Structures are given as C-alpha cells and as structure tokens.
Amino acid sequence: MFQEIKVLELASVLAGPSVGQFFAELGASVIKVENSTTGGDVTRSWKGASEQSDDRSAYFCAVNWGKKSVALDLTSAAGKKIVQQLAAKSDIVIASYKAGDAEKLGVAYEQLKVNNPQLIYGQITGYGSDDDRVGYDAVIQAESGFMFMNGEPGGASLKMPVALIDILAGHQLKEALLIALLKRERSGVGSFVEVSLIQTALASLANQATNFLMSGKVPQKQGSLHPNIAPYGEVFVTKDGKTLLLAVGNDKQFKDLCQVLGTPELAEDLLYRTNHDRVVNRLALGNALKVLIGKHTADTLLPQL
C-alpha cells in the first residue's frame, strides 16, 4: 500500500518504533537512525535472562523488523548533514525526543521542513512539547491512574505487564500520520502532529474517567472485573479444574448463558434480569455462577458458549 512512501525514524524504545514498523509492514521504506555513540536504540540491550548475548534483544525485534538502520552521531556536523539529506527525501519523519532536544540536534520540524515543505512530522513526547521531562511508560501508568485501578481489591497497585501506554500512543500517532497523508494528498501541504504519553493515558481511561465524572466516585481495584458490566471478567473453575472467564455483554447473552448452565430461571430473577441489576448484585451472582459452573466440565461448556 505504501511502497512509494519513505519514512525516517528518529525514535527509540517502543512507541515511535512501533509506528515505523507499522509503515514498514505496509510496504514503506523505513530508515531508522540510531545513536552511534551509545550503541544504538537502548532496547537492543533489554534482554531477558535466557536471551543470547548479541546486539538484538527480543524487545528490540518486536518493533524494528522490516527497517533499514543507520548509526549516526547527530551532535556532529557530518551526522546532521546526513540526517537532513535523508529528511529532505522523506515523506514522514517519526521522532521521540524530549522537548528541546530535536532543536538542539537540528532535526525539529521547523528545521527540516525548510528543505521539504511537504514533510509530515510525527512527534511523541512524554508530557508534551512544553515539558522536558522524559516519559516512561511505568511512570505514566502510575500518574494517570492505571496502576491505582489495576490489582485485586485491597491489594497492591500493579503495572500492566506490557508497556500499554507506549503502544496506545503509537496507535494514536499512526492515526494522526494517516490523516496527515490524506491531507497532503488533497492539499499538497505537510503537517506537524504530536502525541504525548500522558495525554494518551488520560484519553485511554475512557469509561473509567466518565464513571468518575458522572458519579464523583474514584474507580477502585476490581481485579479482572468490569465496573459497568456483569458477569464480565469474572473467572470460574469448571468441574475438571479448568479456568473459565465470562464476558457477557448484554441481557440476551446472559439468558443464553443461563440456558447453557441448565438454569434458565436465573435470567428471570429480579436480582439479575438486567445488566444494571447484575452489576448491583455482582457478588451474589458470582457465588451462584461459581456453583453452577463447577458442575460442568470445560469440554461440555465451551462448545456451547
């Protein structure tokens, strides 16, 4: 799809490189610039205990395949010249510098568009272009409330097991760059688009944020449960010891579940007839389903669910 598109990636770690890989997967020519004075993208060294001792970690490979790579020192005149020449021939630049650093290196949008007025420049920062703090996914998870909500009731706050804020920021930048490409196709005008990890995290609170705005109550830890739907996220154990998670999204699905469990009358119980009823009476419902599901084997239930 994007065989004619040239992308210059001035990004490291996860969020920015995931965008570069997205375009590479769709056929674009992607050149990744790495810092020659520091051994390249820092994630090359982010190895698990069982990984081999080469210069490519599994983490690095997750978002960097399909690209060409060049090692440059952007603090040198030669390095600056090469990257500016590459940018002059590129359709898209992806950058992930903290505020102020791109300008110091001569690779900010205003500097690069001089020789390429149609350039589309996508920037990812931790906290926006007016804040020079470095953004780390784990810190953003804590600051935005994701860690506060994640975990079992009464338990410790937990970081999510993947850098989800980085990944979501990458998705937001992909959307912005695709819109910028469409704009350029229609008008011939380039664009500067920016996302930050903190804005991404806050926007991604979604229903948890509106739950607070509507009720005034701070969302609490619920384990894998859903604050607005039940049974959704509840985990049960079948007769043969297999783990079963339920994701019932509406009243009809709950009726179907009760039918499968051989208790259609449960769906007509005034405590559970509507989703709101089930959310209010979640504990009692969970206890009832625990008994019912415990009477069936996984092989019996799964084909019917």
PELINDA-V866153 format. One record per residue. N is the residue number from 1. RES is the residue in three letters. PHI is phi as a letter, one per 20 degrees, with the letter a starting at -180 (NA if undefined). OMEGA is omega in whole degrees, -180 to 180 (none if undefined). BURIAL is I if it has 16 or more other C-alpha atoms within 10 Angstrom, else O. Layout:
[[N & RES & PHI & OMEGA & BURIAL] [N & RES & PHI & OMEGA & BURIAL]]
//
This chain:
[[1 & MET & NA & -176 & O] [2 & PHE & d & -177 & O] [3 & GLN & g & -179 & O] [4 & GLU & e & -177 & O] [5 & ILE & e & 177 & I] [6 & LYS & d & -177 & I] [7 & VAL & d & 175 & I] [8 & LEU & d & -177 & I] [9 & GLU & d & 175 & I] [10 & LEU & d & -172 & I] [11 & ALA & c & 179 & I] [12 & SER & c & -180 & I] [13 & VAL & m & -169 & I] [14 & LEU & c & -171 & I] [15 & ALA & g & -179 & I] [16 & GLY & f & 178 & I] [17 & PRO & g & 178 & I] [18 & SER & f & 177 & I] [19 & VAL & f & 177 & I] [20 & GLY & g & 179 & I] [21 & GLN & f & 177 & I] [22 & PHE & g & -180 & I] [23 & PHE & f & 177 & I] [24 & ALA & f & 179 & I] [25 & GLU & f & -179 & I] [26 & LEU & e & 171 & O] [27 & GLY & o & -179 & I] [28 & ALA & f & 173 & I] [29 & SER & e & -175 & I] [30 & VAL & d & 175 & I] [31 & ILE & d & 180 & I] [32 & LYS & e & 177 & I] [33 & VAL & e & 178 & I] [34 & GLU & d & -177 & I] [35 & ASN & f & -177 & I] [36 & SER & f & -177 & O] [37 & THR & e & -177 & O] [38 & THR & c & 180 & O] [39 & GLY & n & 177 & O] [40 & GLY & n & 179 & I] [41 & ASP & g & -175 & I] [42 & VAL & g & -177 & O] [43 & THR & f & 173 & I] [44 & ARG & g & -177 & I] [45 & SER & e & -179 & I] [46 & TRP & e & -174 & I] [47 & LYS & d & 171 & I] [48 & GLY & f & -175 & O] [49 & ALA & f & -175 & O] [50 & SER & e & -177 & O] [51 & GLU & e & 179 & O] [52 & GLN & f & -174 & O] [53 & SER & e & 173 & O] [54 & ASP & e & -174 & O] [55 & ASP & d & 180 & O] [56 & ARG & c & 178 & I] [57 & SER & f & 175 & I] [58 & ALA & f & 179 & O] [59 & TYR & f & 180 & I] [60 & PHE & f & -177 & I] [61 & CYS & f & -177 & O] [62 & ALA & f & -175 & O] [63 & VAL & c & -176 & I] [64 & ASN & c & 178 & I] [65 & TRP & e & 179 & I] [66 & GLY & n & -179 & I] [67 & LYS & d & 166 & I] [68 & LYS & e & -177 & O] [69 & SER & c & 176 & O] [70 & VAL & c & -180 & O] [71 & ALA & e & -177 & I] [72 & LEU & c & 171 & I] [73 & ASP & d & -175 & I] [74 & LEU & f & 174 & I] [75 & THR & e & 179 & O] [76 & SER & e & 179 & O] [77 & ALA & f & -179 & O] [78 & ALA & f & 179 & O] [79 & GLY & f & 178 & I] [80 & LYS & f & -178 & I] [81 & LYS & f & -179 & O] [82 & ILE & f & -177 & O] [83 & VAL & f & 177 & I] [84 & GLN & f & 176 & I] [85 & GLN & f & 178 & O] [86 & LEU & f & -179 & I] [87 & ALA & f & -180 & I] [88 & ALA & f & -179 & I] [89 & LYS & d & -175 & O] [90 & SER & e & 173 & I] [91 & ASP & e & -175 & I] [92 & ILE & c & 168 & I] [93 & VAL & d & 176 & I] [94 & ILE & d & -177 & I] [95 & ALA & c & 179 & I] [96 & SER & c & 178 & I] [97 & TYR & e & 172 & I] [98 & LYS & f & -173 & I] [99 & ALA & g & 177 & I] [100 & GLY & n & -175 & O] [101 & ASP & f & -179 & O] [102 & ALA & f & 179 & I] [103 & GLU & f & 180 & O] [104 & LYS & f & -178 & O] [105 & LEU & e & 180 & I] [106 & GLY & m & -177 & I] [107 & VAL & c & 176 & I] [108 & ALA & f & -177 & I] [109 & TYR & g & -177 & I] [110 & GLU & f & 180 & O] [111 & GLN & f & -176 & O] [112 & LEU & e & -177 & I] [113 & LYS & f & 178 & I] [114 & VAL & g & -180 & O] [115 & ASN & e & -179 & O] [116 & ASN & b & -175 & I] [117 & PRO & f & -179 & O] [118 & GLN & e & -178 & I] [119 & LEU & f & 172 & I] [120 & ILE & d & -173 & I] [121 & TYR & d & 179 & I] [122 & GLY & d & -175 & I] [123 & GLN & c & 173 & I] [124 & ILE & d & 176 & I] [125 & THR & c & 177 & I] [126 & GLY & f & -172 & I] [127 & TYR & c & -179 & I] [128 & GLY & o & -174 & I] [129 & SER & f & 179 & I] [130 & ASP & d & -179 & O] [131 & ASP & c & -173 & O] [132 & ASP & e & 176 & O] [133 & ARG & f & 174 & O] [134 & VAL & f & -179 & O] [135 & GLY & d & 175 & I] [136 & TYR & d & -175 & I] [137 & ASP & g & -177 & I] [138 & ALA & f & 179 & I] [139 & VAL & f & 179 & O] [140 & ILE & f & 176 & I] [141 & GLN & g & 180 & I] [142 & ALA & f & -176 & I] [143 & GLU & f & -175 & O] [144 & SER & e & 178 & I] [145 & GLY & o & -179 & I] [146 & PHE & f & 180 & I] [147 & MET & f & 180 & I] [148 & PHE & f & -177 & I] [149 & MET & e & -172 & I] [150 & ASN & e & -180 & I] [151 & GLY & p & 179 & I] [152 & GLU & e & 178 & O] [153 & PRO & g & -180 & O] [154 & GLY & n & -178 & O] [155 & GLY & e & -180 & O] [156 & ALA & f & 174 & O] [157 & SER & f & -176 & I] [158 & LEU & c & 170 & I] [159 & LYS & f & 176 & I] [160 & MET & f & -171 & O] [161 & PRO & f & 171 & O] [162 & VAL & c & 180 & O] [163 & ALA & f & -170 & I] [164 & LEU & f & -180 & I] [165 & ILE & f & 175 & I] [166 & ASP & g & -178 & I] [167 & ILE & f & 179 & I] [168 & LEU & f & 177 & I] [169 & ALA & f & 176 & I] [170 & GLY & f & 178 & I] [171 & HIS & f & 179 & I] [172 & GLN & f & 179 & I] [173 & LEU & f & 175 & I] [174 & LYS & g & -180 & I] [175 & GLU & g & -179 & O] [176 & ALA & f & -179 & I] [177 & LEU & f & 178 & I] [178 & LEU & f & 177 & O] [179 & ILE & f & 179 & O] [180 & ALA & f & 176 & I] [181 & LEU & f & 178 & I] [182 & LEU & f & 178 & O] [183 & LYS & f & -179 & O] [184 & ARG & f & 179 & I] [185 & GLU & f & -176 & O] [186 & ARG & e & -173 & O] [187 & SER & c & -176 & O] [188 & GLY & m & -175 & O] [189 & VAL & d & 175 & O] [190 & GLY & f & -177 & I] [191 & SER & b & 167 & I] [192 & PHE & d & 179 & I] [193 & VAL & c & -174 & I] [194 & GLU & b & 169 & I] [195 & VAL & c & 175 & I] [196 & SER & c & -180 & I] [197 & LEU & f & -177 & I] [198 & ILE & f & 178 & I] [199 & GLN & f & 177 & I] [200 & THR & f & -178 & I] [201 & ALA & f & -179 & I] [202 & LEU & f & 178 & I] [203 & ALA & f & -176 & O] [204 & SER & e & 174 & I] [205 & LEU & f & 170 & O] [206 & ALA & l & -175 & O] [207 & ASN & f & 177 & O] [208 & GLN & f & 178 & I] [209 & ALA & f & -179 & I] [210 & THR & f & 173 & O] [211 & ASN & g & 179 & I] [212 & PHE & f & -178 & O] [213 & LEU & f & -179 & O] [214 & MET & e & -173 & O] [215 & SER & d & -176 & O] [216 & GLY & m & -179 & O] [217 & LYS & d & 180 & O] [218 & VAL & f & 178 & O] [219 & PRO & g & -178 & I] [220 & GLN & d & 177 & I] [221 & LYS & f & 177 & I] [222 & GLN & c & -177 & I] [223 & GLY & m & 179 & O] [224 & SER & e & -177 & O] [225 & LEU & f & 179 & I] [226 & HIS & d & -177 & O] [227 & PRO & f & -174 & I] [228 & ASN & d & -176 & I] [229 & ILE & c & 175 & I] [230 & ALA & b & -7 & I] [231 & PRO & e & -178 & I] [232 & TYR & b & -178 & I] [233 & GLY & n & 177 & I] [234 & GLU & f & -179 & I] [235 & VAL & d & -179 & I] [236 & PHE & c & 179 & I] [237 & VAL & d & -179 & I] [238 & THR & f & -178 & I] [239 & LYS & g & -179 & O] [240 & ASP & e & 173 & O] [241 & GLY & n & 179 & O] [242 & LYS & e & 180 & O] [243 & THR & e & -178 & O] [244 & LEU & c & 176 & O] [245 & LEU & d & 178 & O] [246 & LEU & d & 174 & O] [247 & ALA & c & -177 & I] [248 & VAL & e & -172 & I] [249 & GLY & e & -180 & O] [250 & ASN & b & -175 & O] [251 & ASP & f & 179 & I] [252 & LYS & f & 179 & O] [253 & GLN & f & 178 & O] [254 & PHE & f & 176 & I] [255 & LYS & f & 179 & I] [256 & ASP & f & 178 & I] [257 & LEU & f & -180 & I] [258 & CYS & f & 178 & I] [259 & GLN & f & 180 & O] [260 & VAL & f & -179 & I] [261 & LEU & e & 178 & I] [262 & GLY & m & 180 & O] [263 & THR & c & -179 & O] [264 & PRO & f & -179 & O] [265 & GLU & f & 180 & O] [266 & LEU & f & -179 & I] [267 & ALA & f & 180 & I] [268 & GLU & e & 177 & O] [269 & ASP & f & -177 & O] [270 & LEU & f & 178 & O] [271 & LEU & f & -170 & I] [272 & TYR & c & -171 & I] [273 & ARG & f & 180 & I] [274 & THR & d & 179 & I] [275 & ASN & g & 180 & I] [276 & HIS & f & 177 & O] [277 & ASP & g & -177 & I] [278 & ARG & f & 177 & I] [279 & VAL & f & -180 & I] [280 & VAL & f & -176 & O] [281 & ASN & d & -174 & O] [282 & ARG & g & -176 & I] [283 & LEU & f & 180 & O] [284 & ALA & f & 179 & O] [285 & LEU & f & 180 & I] [286 & GLY & f & 179 & I] [287 & ASN & f & 179 & O] [288 & ALA & f & -179 & O] [289 & LEU & f & 178 & I] [290 & LYS & g & 180 & I] [291 & VAL & f & -176 & O] [292 & LEU & f & -178 & I] [293 & ILE & f & 178 & I] [294 & GLY & f & 179 & I] [295 & LYS & e & -175 & O] [296 & HIS & d & 174 & I] [297 & THR & e & 179 & O] [298 & ALA & f & -180 & I] [299 & ASP & f & 178 & O] [300 & THR & f & -174 & O] [301 & LEU & f & -170 & O] [302 & LEU & g & 180 & O] [303 & PRO & f & -177 & O] [304 & GLN & e & -176 & O] [305 & LEU & e & none & O]]
//
